Amino acid sequence: MKFSRRFSGAFSALAVTAALFSGCASTPEADIQRDAAGLYGSAVESYLSGRLEESEKGLKSILEDHPLSLYATDAQLMIGDVSYAMENYEDAGSYYTSFVALHPSHPRAAYAQFQKGMSHFKDVLSLDRDQTATRKALFAFEDLLAAYPDSPYSPKAKELVSFLRNRLAEREFYIARFYFKNRNYKGALGRLGDILTQYPESGINDKTLFYIGESYRALGEKELAAETFSTLITNYPGSPFAKDAKGKL
């Protein structure tokens, strides 16, 4: 994300600083706003200069000491960006979640929701590992598409939703293959069936059907196996699994 887009909200907040300092009389409210303005300006400068821990410290001071200031909302979002840049993705996700929950109509709420998804996406592990982060990322991007369908982040979110759903399907297939190799054919059938019902557009229906047929064959269910292989051949005639299925009929 370029700085010119990423910090449009951040720099716009600084525009009120001049008005705060222009008054002749000093009031407690004006003092609070001046303090918050100074902290926020320093935090932005530190961030742009790569001094992320310093920026984080300043933003936390705004949230803790000046929660009602004009800069608190922008600080809530920016601290998520700082955590993301520091690769503290779990913290970043929490900050983005809080921002969207508190400010769902904010002009940058869609951005925060997208970054929430990206924070979880960064923690996605390989297929043989736990896929909790994959599911959290998927839910975040799906929520973005539901709440902010016309946002500029929607096209990329759609791509990531497709990728993540395919990944979860591949995870189910990974487990199903494990069951199949260990002759737990009923367990394999359960996982394979979930792929067809939960992830029908994952792109692995052909090999899923093949292993469903093989599982039925191993269980002695010849008619169900033949029916499954026929479905595979009819629906995916160009698949190499369809070629293998023909030899099973």
C-alpha positions as CSV (number, residue, x, y, z in Angstrom):
1,M,0.0,0.0,0.0
2,K,1.6,3.3,-1.0
3,F,2.1,5.9,1.7
4,S,0.0,8.4,-0.3
5,R,-3.1,6.2,0.0
6,R,-2.3,4.5,3.3
7,F,-1.9,7.7,5.3
8,S,-4.5,9.9,3.7
9,G,-6.5,9.7,6.9
10,A,-3.4,10.2,9.0
11,F,-2.2,13.4,7.4
12,S,-5.7,14.8,7.1
13,A,-6.0,14.7,10.9
14,L,-2.9,16.9,11.2
15,A,-4.7,19.7,9.3
16,V,-6.6,20.6,12.4
17,T,-3.4,21.4,14.3
18,A,-3.1,24.9,13.0
19,A,-6.6,25.7,14.2
20,L,-5.9,24.4,17.6
21,F,-2.8,26.6,18.0
22,S,-4.3,29.7,16.5
23,G,-6.5,30.6,19.5
24,C,-5.1,33.2,21.9
25,A,-6.8,31.7,25.0
26,S,-5.6,28.4,26.4
27,T,-8.2,26.0,27.8
28,P,-7.9,22.4,29.2
29,E,-9.5,21.1,26.0
30,A,-7.2,23.0,23.8
31,D,-4.2,21.8,25.8
32,I,-5.4,18.2,25.4
33,Q,-5.8,18.6,21.6
34,R,-2.4,20.2,21.3
35,D,-0.8,17.4,23.2
36,A,-2.5,14.8,21.1
37,A,-1.6,16.7,17.9
38,G,2.1,16.6,18.9
39,L,2.0,13.0,19.7
40,Y,0.2,12.1,16.5
41,G,2.5,14.1,14.3
42,S,5.5,12.5,15.9
43,A,4.1,9.1,15.5
44,V,3.5,9.6,11.8
45,E,7.0,11.0,11.3
46,S,8.5,8.0,13.3
47,Y,6.5,5.5,11.2
48,L,7.5,7.1,7.9
49,S,11.1,7.0,9.1
50,G,11.0,3.4,10.1
51,R,11.1,4.0,13.8
52,L,8.2,1.7,14.5
53,E,8.5,1.1,18.2
54,E,8.7,4.8,18.8
55,S,5.6,5.3,16.6
56,E,3.8,2.6,18.5
57,K,4.6,4.2,21.8
58,G,3.3,7.6,20.7
59,L,0.0,6.1,19.4
60,K,-0.6,4.2,22.6
61,S,-0.1,7.4,24.6
62,I,-2.9,9.0,22.5
63,L,-5.2,6.1,23.1
64,E,-4.4,5.9,26.8
65,D,-4.1,9.6,27.8
66,H,-6.2,11.3,25.2
67,P,-9.0,8.9,24.1
68,L,-11.4,11.7,23.4
69,S,-9.1,13.8,21.3
70,L,-9.6,14.5,17.6
71,Y,-6.7,12.1,16.9
72,A,-7.8,9.1,18.8
73,T,-9.7,7.5,15.9
74,D,-6.9,7.9,13.5
75,A,-4.5,6.5,16.1
76,Q,-6.7,3.4,16.6
77,L,-6.2,2.6,12.9
78,M,-2.6,3.6,12.6
79,I,-1.5,1.5,15.5
80,G,-2.8,-1.5,13.5
81,D,-0.6,-0.4,10.6
82,V,2.4,-0.1,12.9
83,S,1.9,-3.6,14.3
84,Y,1.4,-5.0,10.8
85,A,4.7,-3.3,9.7
86,M,6.4,-4.8,12.8
87,E,5.0,-8.3,11.7
88,N,3.1,-8.5,14.9
89,Y,0.1,-9.8,13.0
90,E,-1.9,-11.1,15.9
91,D,-1.8,-7.6,17.5
92,A,-2.5,-6.0,14.2
93,G,-5.6,-8.1,13.6
94,S,-6.9,-7.2,17.0
95,Y,-6.4,-3.5,16.4
96,Y,-8.1,-3.7,13.0
97,T,-11.0,-5.7,14.5
98,S,-11.6,-3.1,17.2
99,F,-11.5,-0.2,14.7
100,V,-14.1,-1.8,12.5
101,A,-16.3,-2.7,15.5
102,L,-16.2,0.9,16.8
103,H,-16.3,2.7,13.5
104,P,-18.1,0.6,10.9
105,S,-19.1,3.6,8.9
106,H,-15.7,5.3,8.9
107,P,-14.3,6.0,5.4
108,R,-11.4,3.7,6.1
109,A,-13.4,0.9,7.7
110,A,-13.1,-1.2,4.5
111,Y,-9.4,-0.8,4.6
112,A,-9.2,-1.9,8.2
113,Q,-11.3,-4.9,7.5
114,F,-9.1,-5.9,4.6
115,Q,-6.0,-5.5,6.7
116,K,-7.6,-7.6,9.4
117,G,-7.9,-10.4,6.8
118,M,-4.3,-9.8,5.7
119,S,-3.1,-10.0,9.3
120,H,-4.6,-13.5,9.6
121,F,-3.4,-14.4,6.0
122,K,0.2,-13.7,7.1
123,D,-0.1,-16.5,9.7
124,V,-1.5,-19.1,7.3
125,L,0.5,-22.4,7.7
126,S,1.3,-25.3,5.4
127,L,-1.3,-28.0,4.7
128,D,0.1,-30.3,7.4
129,R,-0.4,-27.7,10.1
130,D,-3.4,-26.2,11.9
131,Q,-5.5,-24.0,9.5
132,T,-7.1,-21.7,12.1
133,A,-5.5,-18.6,10.6
134,T,-6.8,-19.7,7.2
135,R,-10.3,-19.8,8.4
136,K,-10.0,-16.5,10.2
137,A,-8.6,-14.8,7.1
138,L,-11.4,-16.3,5.0
139,F,-14.1,-15.1,7.4
140,A,-12.5,-11.6,7.4
141,F,-12.5,-11.3,3.7
142,E,-16.0,-12.7,3.4
143,D,-17.2,-10.1,5.9
144,L,-15.5,-7.4,3.9
145,L,-17.4,-8.4,0.7
146,A,-20.6,-8.5,2.7
147,A,-20.3,-5.2,4.5
148,Y,-18.3,-3.2,1.9
149,P,-19.0,-4.8,-1.5
150,D,-18.1,-1.7,-3.5
151,S,-14.9,-0.9,-1.8
152,P,-11.6,-0.8,-3.8
153,Y,-10.5,-3.8,-1.7
154,S,-13.3,-6.1,-2.9
155,P,-11.6,-7.5,-6.0
156,K,-8.5,-8.6,-4.2
157,A,-10.6,-9.9,-1.3
158,K,-12.5,-12.1,-3.8
159,E,-9.3,-13.5,-5.1
160,L,-8.1,-14.3,-1.6
161,V,-11.5,-15.9,-0.7
162,S,-11.1,-18.3,-3.6
163,F,-7.5,-19.1,-2.7
164,L,-8.3,-19.7,1.0
165,R,-11.3,-21.9,0.2
166,N,-9.2,-23.9,-2.2
167,R,-6.6,-24.2,0.6
168,L,-9.1,-25.5,3.1
169,A,-10.3,-28.0,0.5
170,E,-6.8,-29.2,-0.1
171,R,-6.4,-29.5,3.7
172,E,-9.5,-31.8,3.9
173,F,-8.1,-33.8,1.0
174,Y,-4.7,-34.1,2.8
175,I,-6.5,-35.6,5.8
176,A,-8.7,-37.8,3.6
177,R,-5.6,-39.2,1.9
178,F,-4.0,-39.9,5.3
179,Y,-7.1,-41.9,6.3
180,F,-7.2,-43.7,3.0
181,K,-3.6,-44.8,3.2
182,N,-4.3,-46.1,6.7
183,R,-7.3,-48.0,5.5
184,N,-9.8,-45.9,7.4
185,Y,-12.1,-45.7,4.4
186,K,-15.1,-44.5,6.3
187,G,-13.1,-41.6,7.7
188,A,-11.8,-40.8,4.2
189,L,-15.3,-40.8,2.8
190,G,-16.4,-38.3,5.5
191,R,-13.6,-35.8,4.6
192,L,-14.0,-36.3,0.9
193,G,-17.8,-35.7,1.1
194,D,-17.1,-32.5,3.0
195,I,-15.0,-31.2,0.1
196,L,-17.9,-31.7,-2.4
197,T,-20.5,-30.1,-0.1
198,Q,-18.4,-27.3,1.5
199,Y,-16.0,-26.4,-1.3
200,P,-17.7,-27.4,-4.6
201,E,-15.7,-24.8,-6.6
202,S,-12.3,-25.7,-5.2
203,G,-11.0,-27.3,-8.4
204,I,-10.2,-30.7,-6.9
205,N,-13.6,-32.4,-7.4
206,D,-12.1,-34.8,-9.9
207,K,-9.5,-36.4,-7.6
208,T,-12.0,-36.2,-4.7
209,L,-14.5,-38.3,-6.7
210,F,-11.8,-40.7,-7.6
211,Y,-10.9,-41.4,-4.0
212,I,-14.5,-41.6,-3.0
213,G,-14.9,-44.3,-5.6
214,E,-11.8,-46.0,-4.4
215,S,-13.0,-45.9,-0.8
216,Y,-16.3,-47.4,-1.8
217,R,-14.4,-50.2,-3.7
218,A,-12.3,-50.9,-0.6
219,L,-15.4,-51.2,1.5
220,G,-17.0,-53.6,-1.0
221,E,-19.6,-51.1,-2.2
222,K,-19.3,-51.9,-5.9
223,E,-22.4,-50.1,-7.1
224,L,-21.6,-46.9,-5.2
225,A,-18.1,-47.1,-6.5
226,A,-19.2,-47.6,-10.1
227,E,-21.7,-44.7,-9.8
228,T,-19.0,-42.4,-8.4
229,F,-16.5,-43.3,-11.2
230,S,-19.3,-42.7,-13.8
231,T,-20.0,-39.3,-12.4
232,L,-16.3,-38.5,-12.5
233,I,-16.0,-39.6,-16.1
234,T,-19.1,-37.6,-17.2
235,N,-18.3,-34.4,-15.4
236,Y,-14.5,-34.3,-15.8
237,P,-13.8,-36.2,-19.0
238,G,-10.4,-34.5,-19.5
239,S,-9.1,-35.3,-16.1
240,P,-6.3,-37.9,-15.6
241,F,-8.4,-39.3,-12.8
242,A,-11.2,-39.9,-15.3
243,K,-8.9,-42.0,-17.3
244,D,-8.0,-44.1,-14.3
245,A,-11.7,-44.3,-13.3
246,K,-12.5,-45.9,-16.7
247,G,-10.1,-48.8,-15.8
248,K,-12.1,-49.4,-12.6
249,L,-15.4,-49.9,-14.3
